[in-house]
Amino acid sequence: MKKLKFLRTEPGFCRVYYRGSENSLYCFQVSWGKNFELFLCTKDGEPSHQVPITRTLDMLPLAACPLTTSFSAWVADQEHICLSQ
């Protein structure tokens, strides 16, 4: 499993950004309802294409806002996403 390091949130675009070990930029973006999809992003942070969500996250966003609350709850329900200890 690839490990992703939390980078930032962008509530205006409903995105949570992570950096991959290979220095690639990824974002989880709200897709429908309270579900998220993972995208590989361009260097400018724009989603390029969807990728499988078999990743380990180093941490969840700490800021309290509707996006981060929804994202954290969604991650807790996903069996294929692990949080590193």
GUPAKE-476392 format. One record per residue: residue in three letters; x, y, z of N, C-alpha, C in turn. Coordinates in steps of 0.001 Angstrom, whole numbers, padded with zeros to 6 digits. Last residue first. Layout:
BEGIN
> aa n_c1 n_c2 n_c3 ca_c1 ca_c2 ca_c3 c_c1 c_c2 c_c3
> Ala X Y Z X Y Z X Y Z
...
END
This chain:
BEGIN
> aa n_c1 n_c2 n_c3 ca_c1 ca_c2 ca_c3 c_c1 c_c2 c_c3
> Gln 000062 004270 012190 000117 004490 013652 001343 005250 014046
> Ser -001856 005179 009367 -000617 004698 009966 -000603 005070 011430
> Leu -004967 003993 008387 -004267 005125 009000 -003014 004573 009642
> Cys -006134 002705 005272 -005546 002497 006601 -004942 003814 007091
> Ile -008798 001753 003297 -007919 002877 003664 -007445 002644 005093
> His -010607 -000241 002893 -009401 -000269 002073 -008482 000937 002300
> Glu -012877 000220 004391 -012017 -000902 004786 -010681 -000893 004051
> Gln -014273 003166 005508 -013605 002528 004381 -012662 001425 004855
> Asp -015299 004622 007599 -016156 003583 007026 -015486 002794 005892
> Ala -013378 006545 008094 -013644 005549 009144 -014489 004392 008620
> Val -013672 008184 005837 -012484 007325 005961 -012731 006225 006983
> Trp -016081 009508 006553 -016037 008649 005378 -014856 007681 005458
> Ala -015248 011010 008765 -016304 010003 008930 -016294 009024 007763
> Ser -013362 012665 007493 -012947 011762 008574 -013974 010659 008806
> Phe -015046 014090 005699 -013955 013244 005206 -013532 012229 006262
> Ser -016746 015505 007467 -017309 014552 006519 -016241 013580 006012
> Thr -014802 017093 008728 -015672 016218 009514 -016259 015126 008629
> Thr -013762 018512 006575 -012896 017586 007306 -013705 016623 008170
> Leu -016090 019978 005719 -015349 019092 004824 -014532 018068 005600
> Pro -016917 021509 008003 -017785 020474 007437 -017050 019493 006525
> Cys -014086 021599 010238 -014976 022267 009298 -015844 021171 008681
> Ala -011374 021707 012171 -012789 021350 012251 -013598 022216 011287
> Ala -008202 020366 011312 -009113 021512 011369 -010560 021035 011372
> Leu -006838 018004 010790 -007163 018349 012175 -008172 019483 012292
> Pro -007112 015299 008479 -007041 016747 008733 -007495 017060 010156
> Leu -005376 012282 009475 -006569 012969 008960 -006407 014462 009214
> Met -002281 010752 008422 -003161 011393 009398 -004382 011956 008687
> Asp -001213 009091 006527 -000433 009335 007733 -001285 009972 008825
> Leu -002971 006462 004927 -002892 007888 005222 -002092 008090 006504
> Thr -002458 004159 002415 -002342 004394 003847 -002192 005893 004044
> Arg -004686 003027 -000224 -003586 003824 000307 -003612 003826 001827
> Thr -006478 002445 -002608 -005782 001502 -001720 -004518 002188 -001216
> Ile -008261 003642 -004482 -008115 004162 -003117 -007492 003126 -002186
> Pro -007098 004208 -007843 -007656 003338 -006798 -007355 003879 -005402
> Val -007747 007490 -009315 -006872 006353 -009038 -007507 005488 -007944
> Gln -008758 009774 -011862 -009084 008990 -010675 -008125 007812 -010557
> His -006752 012528 -012959 -007541 011318 -013204 -007698 010531 -011909
> Ser -006364 015244 -012049 -006038 014793 -013397 -006872 013573 -013765
> Pro -007294 018081 -010174 -007441 016635 -010375 -007203 016267 -011839
> Glu -004812 020551 -009636 -006063 020208 -010313 -006147 018689 -010492
> Gly -002384 021346 -008619 -003414 020904 -007688 -004746 020568 -008315
> Asp -000304 021858 -010271 -001089 023015 -009839 -002233 022642 -008899
> Lys 000628 019415 -011010 001459 020166 -010062 000741 021405 -009533
> Thr -002409 017430 -010964 -001330 018130 -011649 -000516 018872 -010603
> Cys -003183 014456 -009041 -003347 015856 -009428 -002153 016368 -010230
> Leu -005207 011637 -008821 -003848 012103 -009001 -003995 013517 -009542
> Phe -007943 011298 -006559 -007413 011712 -007855 -005922 011982 -007759
> Leu -010494 009473 -005026 -009096 009876 -004985 -008604 010160 -006400
> Glu -013692 010520 -003828 -012891 009783 -004799 -011474 010322 -004717
> Phe -016224 010205 -001297 -015043 010847 -001858 -014400 009927 -002882
> Asn -019582 010891 -000192 -018533 009998 -000682 -017409 010802 -001328
> Lys -021930 012049 000529 -020806 012175 001462 -019683 011223 001087
> Gly -023001 012958 -002614 -023400 012771 -001218 -022230 013042 -000291
> Trp -020176 012467 -004632 -021631 012568 -004532 -022009 012260 -003097
> Ser -017465 013343 -004270 -017990 012904 -005563 -019506 013020 -005606
> Val -014958 015357 -002935 -016340 014908 -002793 -016868 014539 -004174
> Gln -011668 014123 -003303 -012663 015143 -003626 -014052 014543 -003463
> Phe -008396 013881 -002348 -009708 013264 -002181 -010701 014379 -002433
> Cys -005513 014170 -004341 -006576 014797 -003553 -007781 013875 -003497
> Tyr -001919 014142 -004610 -003218 013475 -004684 -004250 014329 -003966
> Leu 001200 014450 -006167 000141 015133 -005437 -001183 014414 -005691
> Ser 004237 012602 -005709 003051 012951 -006488 002008 013599 -005587
> Asn 006426 011653 -004335 006275 013100 -004455 005121 013522 -005358
> Glu 006234 009061 -003683 006949 009337 -004924 006850 010823 -005294
> Ser 004565 009149 -001538 005983 008907 -001268 006835 009162 -002503
> Gly 002206 011876 -002080 002633 010482 -002119 004120 010351 -001875
> Arg 000342 014125 -000189 001527 013949 -001022 001947 012489 -000926
> Tyr -003078 015246 -000293 -002013 014422 000285 -000863 014359 -000711
> Tyr -005936 017315 000303 -004718 016998 -000441 -003729 016174 000381
> Val -009270 017348 -000153 -008290 017099 000895 -007043 016582 000187
> Arg -011843 019518 -001379 -010697 018646 -001598 -009819 018546 -000359
> Cys -013896 021402 -002044 -014202 020123 -001370 -013089 019101 -001597
> Phe -013238 023885 -002831 -013349 022895 -003902 -013632 021497 -003351
> Gly -013222 025128 -000347 -013965 025741 -001451 -014190 024792 -002624
> Pro -011429 023640 001282 -012878 023505 001443 -013695 024079 000288
> Glu -008790 022114 001016 -009287 023216 000194 -010809 023125 000212
> Thr -006126 021167 003192 -007510 021052 002726 -007831 022280 001879
> Arg -002896 019508 002906 -003783 020647 003189 -005217 020311 002780
> Leu -001359 017050 003424 -000768 018303 002972 -001637 019502 003363
> Phe -000510 013860 004711 -001457 014978 004662 -000736 016272 004320
> Lys 000937 011417 002712 001175 012359 003809 000244 013562 003646
> Leu 000347 008018 002000 000108 009417 001647 000264 010287 002884
> Lys 001791 005035 000898 001504 005915 002018 001375 007350 001526
> Lys 000503 002198 -000821 001239 003453 -000858 000812 004332 000308
> Met 000825 -001195 000000 000000 000000 000000 000859 001244 000000
END
